[in-house]
Amino acid sequence: MTFPVQFEFAGQYYHWHFLLETLAFIVGVRLYYFLRRGVNDPISDENRLWIMLGAMLGALIGSRFFAVLEDVANLGRLNFLMLYASKTIAGGLLGGLFGVELIKKIIGVKVASGDIYVLPILVALTIGRFGCFLMGVAEPTYGKVTNFILGMDLGDGKMRHPVMLYEIFFTICLIVFFQFIRLKNLPNGDRFKLFMLLYFLYRFLIEFLKPYQPLFLNLSSIHWAALIIFIYYYKFLWRLISNLFPFASKTNSL
């Protein structure tokens, strides 16, 4: 396999990345509407549209903001084209979260709204990450040089961690996990919170296998995005830890 992987159409060669990114969006949206048909949604159709608008605008801003901070060395040369081309899933999820919460405050929606998005997001992530992987080192989502058995030549003649394949495996595991617990009687909103914590924990750890530029305290913008999520969901995180390790929480309360 030669990276970046392309396909031929009408005598021209095209990258799979854009095609798979578009497919990921379409499949994710269609899956959301399919799942919503079988759910008694406490949020009206109009408010759902406002919430989705908040998510998209927040994701647009967040994905660009954190992507730009990934390349701090070129901040002084930043222009519109660079800003438009820069994007990161982690920043998009974080920005989307705050966009949703802001819109919900404005329209007066107080119930949790994220559970129904978990599976569509994971499926879209899995499809989209195949596109990132097929770009090799032409997309800044590759790993560090390694002697590890799973190392691959992603287009520059060096054996690197295929971190996109790692993420695909992880998101598939999350899909299986959330399907396994879908009938569990969890409080509304807990599935989305759990997804965000698990995904950002993965992103925090896997970032150390990527050649990143430190933003502050030797941590990248993705590390800081993950830390923001951990702080934002600290109450849920503490409840989760208390349920998993009740002895530890009782000891701490003595």
N, C-alpha and C positions, 0 to 999 in steps of 0.2 A: 504494500500500500504506500503510495506517494502522497505526502501532504504538501499543500492543502488538497483535499480530494474534490474533484470537479466532475460534472457530468456534461455531456454534449447535447445541444439542442439547436436544430436548424443551422448547423455549422459553427456554432459558437459554444464556448465553454463557460460554465457558470459554477459558482460555489454552491454546495448543498446548504450552507449555513442559513442564508436568507430563506430558502424554501422550507427548511425544517423549522425555522423560527416562526414563519407564517403559519405552518401547519400546527405548531404547538399552540398558538393563540386560538386558531379556529377550533381545534379539538377541545381545548380547555373551556372555551365559551359554550360549545355544544354540550359538553359533559355537565357543566353547571346547570343549564336549562333542563337537561334530562333528569338530574338529581332533584331539582326544585319541584318537578311535577309531582313527586311522591311525598312532598313535605308540606305540612300545615304551617306556612311561613307567617310568623306574627308581625312581620314587617310588610307594609303595603307595597304594591308594585311601583308606585311613584317614589316612595322613599328608597326602595332598592335601587332605582335608577340614580337617585342623588348620591347614594352610598357608593355605587360603582363609579360615578363620575369623580367623587372624592378620591377613590382608590387609584384611578387612572392618572389624575393630575398629581397626586402625591407620589405615585410610582415614577412618573416622568421626571419630577424634580429630584427625588431621592436617588434614582438610578444615576442621573448625571452628576449630582453633587458628590456622591461618594466615589464615583469612577474618576472624576477629575482629581480628587484627593489621593487616588492610588498612584498618580504620576506627579508628585509634588515638584519634581525637578523641572517640569515644563509648564508650571503654572504661569510663569511670566510670559510665555508665548501662546497662551490660550486664546483661541478665536472661536467663532460661531461653529465652524465646521468640525473642529476638534470637540467642542462641547456636544454637538449633535451626535457625533459618532461614538462618544464615550457613554457607556452604560454598564451597570452591574446589577445582577439579580438581588443581591443582598441589600443594596441601597434602594432598589425598587420596592422590595417587601417592606422595608422600614418606612420609606416615604409613603407607601400606600397605606400602611397602618395608621400613621398620623393624619393622613388625608381623610381616611374614613372616620376617625375619632373626631376630627374637626367638623366634618359635615354632620355627623350625628348630633353633636352639640348644637349646631345651628338649627337643624330641623326637629330637634327634640326627641330623637330616638334613644331610648335608654337600654334596650335589650341587646344582648350580644348578637353579632351578625356574621361572624367569620366561619363557623363550623362548616357550612355548606360549600365553602371555597377550598377546603383542604385538599380533597381528592382532585378537583380540576387543576389546582396549582401544581400538585405533585406530578400529575400526568403531563402537563405542559412543560414542566421543568425537565422531565425525563426525555421528552422528544427534543426540546431545544438544546439540551446538553449534547446530544448526538451531533448536532450542527456545529457546536463549539469544538467538539473533539475532532471533527473532520477538517477543521481549519488548521490544526497543528499549531506551530509557533506563529502563524500569521494572526492568530487571535490571542490576546494576552491572558489566556486562561490555562497555560501549560505549567508543568511542574519543574522543580529543580533537577539538575543533572544528578543521576543516581546509578549505583551498581545493583540496586534491588532487582529481583527476578522479574518484576512486572514492568521494568523500565522499557520505554519505547523510543524509537527515533521518530520524532514528530515533525521532521522536515529540515532540521539544521545539522544532522549528522551526529547528534549527541543523544545518549540514552537518558530520557527524562521520566519523571513520574507522570503517568497519564491521569492527572487529577480529575479530568472530566469523566473518565470511565469510572473512577472511584465514586464520583458524585452520582452517576447514573445508577450504580449498584446500590448506593445509599438511598436514593429516592425510591427505587423499586422496593427496597426493604421497608421504607416508610409506608408505601402504598399497601403492602401486605399487612403491616402492623395496624394501620388505621382501618383496614377492612376487617381485621380480626376483632377490633374493639368497637365496631360500628353499632353493635346491639347493646353495648354496655350503657348503663344508665348514668351517664356523666352529666354534670351541670352544663347548661347551655354556655357555649363559649370556650369550654375547657379543651376541646379538640384542637381548635385553632391555636390557643395558647401553647398547647403541648407541641404542636407542629412547629411553631415559631421557635420555641426553645430548643427543640431537637435539631432543627435545620441550622440555626445560628450557632449552636454548639459545634456541629460538624464544620461549618464554615470557619469558625474561630480556630479549630485544631488543624484543618487541612491547609489553612493559610501558611502555616510554617513549612509546608512542602512546596511552596511557590516562591519564586524570586520576587519578593515585594520590596517596595520602598517604605521605610519607616516614616510614619507621620508624627508620632509623639510617643515617648517612652519605649522606643523600638517596636512599636506596634503599628500595623497598617490601618488604613481607613476601614477595611473590612473587620479587623479586630475590634475597632472602636464601635462600629455599627452593631456587632454582636454584643458588646458590653452594654450598649444602650438598651438593647432588647432584654438582657438579663436584669438590668436595673428596673426597667419599665414593668416587667412581670415578676418582680421580686416577691410579692405576696403569694402569687400562684406557685412560684418556685418553692417558697418556704412550705406551703401547704403540701406540695408534691413530695418534698423531702420528708416532711412529718409523717405522711401516709406510708411512704416506703420504708422509713427508718423510725418507727414510733419510739423506740428506746432512746435514740439520740435526742429527739425533741423533748421527751420527758426529763432526761438528764439535764438538758439546757434550762428547763423551767424551774429546777430545784434551786 
